Amino acid sequence: MCLRFILCAAIIGVFAGCDSDSDTSTDAGGSAADSAAVSDSSPGGDAAPASDAGQGGSGGSAGQGGAGAAGGQGGAGAAGGQGGAGAAGGQGGAGAAGGQGGAGAAGGQGGAGGGPMPAQCENPRSTCGIPGADPCPAGWNCMPIPSGAGTPCQCIPNAPQARRNPCQGGGPQEGECCEDADCGGGVCIALGRNAQNAYCGGARPPESNVCLNGACNSDADCDVAGQLCVPAGAFGQVVSRCVQATCRVDSDCQDRAGGQCLPFMTPCNNSGFSCTYADDPCRTDVDCPRGNFPMRCMPRADRQGTECREDPPRP
């Protein structure tokens, strides 16, 4: 090896053209040059089988993981790499989506302000997860609501803190809990408040707390036909719950022209998801005329269109 180096130096002089004896891929995928810290706007190297892919530089996408290995992490503003068969996709850089998982594995986690793969957010009413949209704030996630392809994506915050009554003497007085830790995975909320943290009238309940548990992790957990699972954080919910849904996507609304599937999730007038049409008097509350009391845009009884209704204060 030394003799080879001396001969190269003597013949070529200023060139550093001597190769090493080994081209073995490193753990980060590709050659040693590919797997080192990658320059700005450069992609990370793809990995050899069973090796993780290299990390992308700022603005550069990460390499694809080899068979059985994870995709690399995307650089700032770039997507994570795709995982090899059986392995997870890489984490997206700040403001970008996580990489796609290999066969049988999950996709990578979105970076700060990131979200799902763009194909999940193709609905024109998406406010995130599409080209040109601003990233979600830190701690928020870009999610399709309702879940699934073809529904609008929006930025969903982490579940808000449930409102509850203070406990005297450090323990529950007449209720079930003083804090979430007392609820075994649920949340501790004031008696009389609903899953959207709202008190909707009626006799004032005792100042105690109850445990409230999430109803679902997916639509399959909803026992009633025609219901969808809405995650905690969406529409101010402190836990997940199943809501009525006449539709999931706009194409489900075919009775008249201009059909759109929209949420009607006002805390004390929650009607789930329903069809609206171009000739309806309203799609949201702001479309309704002013009256003696607040006006709400609500689904009609047949849930194929809307109407404006007065919403007087509750006793």
C-alpha positions as CSV (number, residue, x, y, z in Angstrom):
1,M,0.0,0.0,0.0
2,C,2.8,2.4,0.9
3,L,4.7,1.6,-2.3
4,R,1.5,2.2,-4.3
5,F,1.1,5.6,-2.7
6,I,4.7,6.6,-3.4
7,L,4.5,5.5,-7.1
8,C,1.2,7.5,-7.5
9,A,2.7,10.6,-6.0
10,A,5.8,10.4,-8.1
11,I,3.9,10.0,-11.4
12,I,0.9,12.3,-10.9
13,G,2.3,14.9,-8.4
14,V,-0.4,17.3,-7.8
15,F,-3.3,14.8,-8.2
16,A,-4.7,12.9,-5.3
17,G,-6.0,10.1,-7.4
18,C,-5.1,7.0,-5.4
19,D,-8.1,4.9,-4.3
20,S,-8.3,3.0,-1.0
21,D,-8.6,-0.8,-1.1
22,S,-12.2,-0.8,0.2
23,D,-15.5,0.6,-1.1
24,T,-17.7,-0.9,1.6
25,S,-20.8,1.1,2.5
26,T,-21.0,2.7,5.9
27,D,-23.8,2.3,8.4
28,A,-25.4,5.6,7.1
29,G,-25.7,4.2,3.5
30,G,-23.7,4.7,0.4
31,S,-20.0,5.4,0.3
32,A,-18.2,7.2,3.1
33,A,-18.5,10.4,1.2
34,D,-22.3,9.9,0.7
35,S,-22.9,9.1,4.4
36,A,-20.9,12.1,5.8
37,A,-22.7,15.3,6.8
38,V,-24.3,16.4,3.6
39,S,-23.9,19.9,2.2
40,D,-26.9,22.3,1.8
41,S,-29.5,21.3,-0.7
42,S,-27.9,17.9,-1.2
43,P,-29.8,14.6,-0.8
44,G,-28.6,12.0,1.6
45,G,-27.2,8.9,0.0
46,D,-29.3,5.8,-0.5
47,A,-28.4,2.9,1.7
48,A,-27.1,-0.6,0.9
49,P,-29.3,-3.5,2.1
50,A,-29.9,-3.4,5.9
51,S,-28.3,0.0,6.2
52,D,-29.9,3.2,7.2
53,A,-29.9,6.0,4.6
54,G,-28.0,9.2,4.9
55,Q,-29.5,12.5,6.2
56,G,-30.4,15.2,3.8
57,G,-28.8,18.6,4.1
58,S,-30.7,21.8,4.6
59,G,-33.4,21.8,1.9
60,G,-32.3,18.4,0.7
61,S,-34.3,15.2,0.8
62,A,-32.9,12.2,2.7
63,G,-31.9,9.0,1.1
64,Q,-34.0,5.8,0.9
65,G,-33.3,3.1,3.5
66,G,-32.0,-0.3,2.4
67,A,-34.1,-3.4,2.8
68,G,-35.1,-3.7,6.5
69,A,-33.7,-0.3,7.4
70,A,-35.1,3.2,8.0
71,G,-35.1,6.1,5.6
72,G,-32.9,9.0,6.5
73,Q,-34.1,12.2,8.2
74,G,-34.9,15.0,5.8
75,G,-33.0,18.3,6.0
76,A,-34.7,21.5,7.1
77,G,-37.7,22.0,4.8
78,A,-37.4,18.6,3.1
79,A,-39.1,15.3,3.4
80,G,-37.7,12.3,5.2
81,G,-36.5,9.4,3.1
82,Q,-38.6,6.3,2.3
83,G,-38.0,3.3,4.5
84,G,-36.8,0.1,3.1
85,A,-39.2,-2.9,3.0
86,G,-40.3,-3.6,6.6
87,A,-38.8,-0.4,8.0
88,A,-40.2,3.1,8.9
89,G,-39.8,6.2,6.8
90,G,-37.4,8.8,8.0
91,Q,-38.5,11.9,10.0
92,G,-39.2,15.0,8.0
93,G,-37.1,18.1,8.5
94,A,-38.6,21.2,10.0
95,G,-41.7,22.1,8.1
96,A,-41.8,19.0,6.0
97,A,-43.5,15.6,5.9
98,G,-42.1,12.4,7.2
99,G,-40.9,9.8,4.7
100,Q,-43.1,7.0,3.5
101,G,-42.8,3.7,5.4
102,G,-41.6,0.6,3.6
103,A,-44.0,-2.3,3.0
104,G,-45.5,-3.3,6.4
105,A,-44.2,-0.3,8.3
106,A,-45.3,3.1,9.3
107,G,-44.4,6.4,7.6
108,G,-41.9,8.7,9.3
109,Q,-42.9,11.4,11.7
110,G,-43.4,14.9,10.3
111,G,-40.9,17.5,11.3
112,A,-41.8,20.6,13.4
113,G,-44.8,22.1,11.6
114,G,-44.8,19.1,9.3
115,G,-47.6,16.8,8.4
116,P,-48.9,14.0,6.2
117,M,-47.7,13.1,2.8
118,P,-49.1,15.6,0.2
119,A,-51.3,13.0,-1.5
120,Q,-53.4,12.9,1.7
121,C,-54.2,16.6,1.4
122,E,-55.3,17.0,-2.2
123,N,-58.7,18.5,-1.3
124,P,-58.8,22.1,-2.5
125,R,-60.1,23.2,0.9
126,S,-57.0,21.9,2.7
127,T,-55.2,24.7,4.6
128,C,-52.0,22.7,5.2
129,G,-50.0,19.8,3.7
130,I,-50.3,21.3,0.2
131,P,-47.8,23.2,-1.9
132,G,-47.6,26.9,-0.9
133,A,-49.4,26.4,2.5
134,D,-47.7,27.6,5.6
135,P,-46.5,24.9,8.0
136,C,-48.5,24.3,11.2
137,P,-47.3,26.0,14.3
138,A,-45.0,24.0,16.6
139,G,-47.0,21.5,18.6
140,W,-49.8,21.3,16.0
141,N,-50.2,18.6,13.4
142,C,-51.5,18.7,9.9
143,M,-54.3,16.1,9.7
144,P,-57.1,15.2,7.3
145,I,-60.5,15.7,9.1
146,P,-62.4,13.4,8.8
147,S,-59.5,10.9,8.5
148,G,-58.7,9.3,5.1
149,A,-57.8,10.4,1.6
150,G,-59.8,13.1,-0.1
151,T,-60.8,15.1,3.0
152,P,-59.4,18.5,3.8
153,C,-56.3,18.8,5.9
154,Q,-56.0,21.3,8.6
155,C,-53.7,22.2,11.5
156,I,-54.9,20.5,14.7
157,P,-53.5,21.5,18.1
158,N,-52.7,19.2,20.9
159,A,-55.7,18.5,23.1
160,P,-56.5,21.5,25.3
161,Q,-56.5,21.4,29.0
162,A,-59.9,20.3,30.4
163,R,-61.5,22.8,32.7
164,R,-62.0,21.5,36.2
165,N,-62.9,22.5,39.7
166,P,-60.1,22.9,42.2
167,C,-59.9,20.2,44.9
168,Q,-59.9,21.3,48.5
169,G,-57.3,19.5,50.7
170,G,-55.6,17.8,47.8
171,G,-58.2,15.2,47.1
172,P,-61.6,14.7,45.4
173,Q,-64.5,16.0,47.4
174,E,-67.6,14.6,45.8
175,G,-66.2,13.8,42.4
176,E,-63.9,11.2,40.8
177,C,-60.7,13.2,40.3
178,C,-58.5,16.2,40.9
179,E,-56.1,15.8,37.9
180,D,-55.7,13.7,34.8
181,A,-53.4,11.3,36.6
182,D,-56.4,10.2,38.7
183,C,-58.2,9.0,35.5
184,G,-56.1,6.1,34.2
185,G,-55.6,7.5,30.7
186,G,-58.6,9.8,30.6
187,V,-58.9,13.5,31.5
188,C,-60.3,15.1,34.6
189,I,-63.0,17.6,33.7
190,A,-65.6,19.6,35.7
191,L,-69.0,17.9,36.0
192,G,-71.4,19.3,33.5
193,R,-68.9,20.1,30.8
194,N,-68.9,18.2,27.5
195,A,-66.0,16.9,25.5
196,Q,-65.5,20.3,23.9
197,N,-65.0,21.9,27.4
198,A,-68.3,23.6,27.2
199,Y,-71.1,24.0,29.7
200,C,-74.4,24.1,27.7
201,G,-76.9,25.2,30.3
202,G,-79.3,23.5,32.6
203,A,-79.2,23.2,36.4
204,R,-75.8,24.2,37.7
205,P,-74.0,21.0,38.7
206,P,-72.1,20.5,41.9
207,E,-68.5,21.8,41.8
208,S,-66.9,18.4,41.4
209,N,-65.0,16.6,38.7
210,V,-65.4,13.5,36.6
211,C,-63.2,11.4,34.4
212,L,-63.8,11.6,30.7
213,N,-62.3,9.0,28.4
214,G,-61.7,9.1,24.7
215,A,-64.3,7.2,22.6
216,C,-62.2,6.0,19.7
217,N,-58.8,5.8,17.9
218,S,-60.3,5.2,14.5
219,D,-63.7,5.1,12.8
220,A,-63.8,1.3,13.4
221,D,-64.2,2.0,17.1
222,C,-67.5,3.9,16.6
223,D,-70.3,1.4,17.3
224,V,-73.1,3.4,15.7
225,A,-73.5,3.2,11.9
226,G,-72.8,6.5,10.2
227,Q,-70.4,7.9,12.8
228,L,-66.8,9.0,12.4
229,C,-64.0,9.3,15.0
230,V,-62.8,12.9,15.6
231,P,-59.5,13.1,17.4
232,A,-58.7,15.0,20.6
233,G,-57.6,18.6,19.7
234,A,-59.9,18.9,16.8
235,F,-62.8,21.5,17.3
236,G,-61.6,22.0,20.9
237,Q,-62.2,18.5,22.0
238,V,-60.3,17.3,25.1
239,V,-60.8,13.7,24.2
240,S,-61.6,11.8,21.0
241,R,-65.3,11.0,20.2
242,C,-67.6,9.6,17.6
243,V,-69.9,12.1,15.8
244,Q,-72.7,11.7,13.3
245,A,-71.7,11.9,9.7
246,T,-73.9,12.0,6.6
247,C,-70.8,12.3,4.5
248,R,-67.0,12.0,4.6
249,V,-65.9,13.6,1.3
250,D,-67.5,16.1,-1.0
251,S,-68.4,13.5,-3.6
252,D,-70.8,11.9,-1.0
253,C,-73.0,15.0,-1.5
254,Q,-74.8,14.5,-4.8
255,D,-78.4,15.7,-4.2
256,R,-77.8,19.1,-5.8
257,A,-75.1,21.2,-7.3
258,G,-72.1,22.4,-5.4
259,G,-72.1,19.7,-2.8
260,Q,-69.6,20.0,0.1
261,C,-69.2,17.9,3.2
262,L,-68.7,20.3,6.1
263,P,-68.3,20.0,9.9
264,F,-71.0,21.5,12.2
265,M,-69.1,21.2,15.5
266,T,-70.2,24.2,17.5
267,P,-69.7,23.0,21.1
268,C,-73.4,23.2,22.2
269,N,-74.9,22.6,18.8
270,N,-72.7,19.7,17.6
271,S,-74.2,18.0,14.5
272,G,-71.1,16.3,13.1
273,F,-70.5,16.3,9.4
274,S,-73.3,17.0,6.9
275,C,-73.9,17.9,3.2
276,T,-74.2,21.5,2.1
277,Y,-75.1,22.8,-1.4
278,A,-74.6,25.9,-3.4
279,D,-78.3,27.0,-3.1
280,D,-78.3,26.6,0.7
281,P,-78.8,29.8,2.8
282,C,-75.6,29.2,4.7
283,R,-72.5,27.1,5.0
284,T,-71.2,28.7,8.2
285,D,-72.7,30.8,11.0
286,V,-71.5,34.1,9.4
287,D,-73.7,33.5,6.4
288,C,-76.9,33.8,8.6
289,P,-78.7,37.1,9.1
290,R,-78.6,38.8,12.4
291,G,-81.6,38.3,14.7
292,N,-82.7,38.8,18.3
293,F,-80.4,35.9,19.3
294,P,-77.2,34.5,17.8
295,M,-77.9,32.6,14.5
296,R,-76.5,29.2,13.8
297,C,-76.1,27.5,10.4
298,M,-77.3,24.0,11.0
299,P,-78.1,20.9,9.0
300,R,-81.7,20.4,7.9
301,A,-83.6,17.4,9.4
302,D,-82.7,15.3,6.3
303,R,-79.1,16.4,6.5
304,Q,-79.1,17.3,2.8
305,G,-78.7,21.0,3.1
306,T,-78.7,23.7,5.8
307,E,-80.9,26.3,7.5
308,C,-80.3,29.2,9.8
309,R,-81.7,28.8,13.3
310,E,-81.8,31.1,16.4
311,D,-79.7,30.0,19.3
312,P,-81.2,31.6,22.4
313,P,-79.4,31.4,25.7
314,R,-79.9,28.3,27.7
315,P,-81.6,28.5,31.1
